[in-house]
Amino acid sequence: MNTNPTPDELQAALTRLIEGEAEPHDDALVAQMLRANPELRAQLRQQLQLDALLRLEAEPTAEAFVESVAARTQPPADDDAAFLRRVTAALPTASSEAANQRLFRGSWLSWRPLTAAAAGIVLGMFCTSIVFAYVAPSLGKVITLLQESFESGPAPLVIGVPIQAGKWSGDFTEVVGEQQGVKPESGTKMLRFLRADFEGKVKPEGSYISDVYQLIDLRPYEREFADDGAVVKLSAAFNAFAFPAEEAFGCSVSLQALDAETAMNGSTRVGETLLTDCLAMARNSRLKVDRDPATWQRLNAELRLPPNADFILIRIGLEHSNKAQRRETFDGHYLDGVRLTLARRAPLP
């Protein structure tokens, strides 16, 4: 057995145990990892508690559920030691030394109903809310790259595709409050689509799609996806006032992975460069706007990132779907609740 394993070897051993494909000495390596890391043990213990909570019948209200979670996940100071004693007690009868060497042999796999949740914390899973979504143990954390409800910040630029990260740009839009019977999905503000052109657009006549974009710099997170194991997910919500029955409007969201040169040199504003020079792309346009201003409709798209992606360009669009109605202006169509996340998936073979 390797008496000085690397962190990667330890995590690989834990993954094999959880997946039921343990190799000789994997259990001892995992025991070594947990004995040496009190914080890891505490995280594992809390994750097991949360998992057990989520298996209970629902509380009568969301507030009651949150209070229940808070009350039951505050361990006493000595709970970490108690946790280890319970684990050790579950082992087959053996000497203390043998138990330390075989901490999770047999007993770990007897916890299989809980291991998906437990492994998420052990491998650094990040939970975005108290009612968390957990993934397979080797997939890592979820990073929120963009969370936008248009409550603050400058109004979007009207210069088409941006070449500067972190700012909305595109066709003519405005940030507004409640109007025409449409309330923001959350907060007090939302984005209103106004036109299908932007300042200085060549040949704006005939335009009928209004687009907004934001360029996101991925380079600070390159360690999260350098192995072709990351996925970005874009989500956006759309709404409209009660427009005439003879009209129809379609929504779309797109993701395009770009290298730094293509993202910043201005070429994305020319012709079909976004299509021909992007490293990868994904698009979802399967949403037609309904006529109920009380409902927000959500559209998602996912893209697996190539390892050499430096930036992701998000595009959110609204179009006049019927050819006979096509025009440059939009009367009352809105965007809110935009979210972009970076998560882990198993690398492609």
Order of alpha helices (4+ residues) and beta strands (2+ residues): alpha-alpha-alpha-alpha-alpha-alpha-alpha-beta-beta-beta-beta-beta-alpha-beta-beta-alpha-alpha-beta-beta-beta-beta
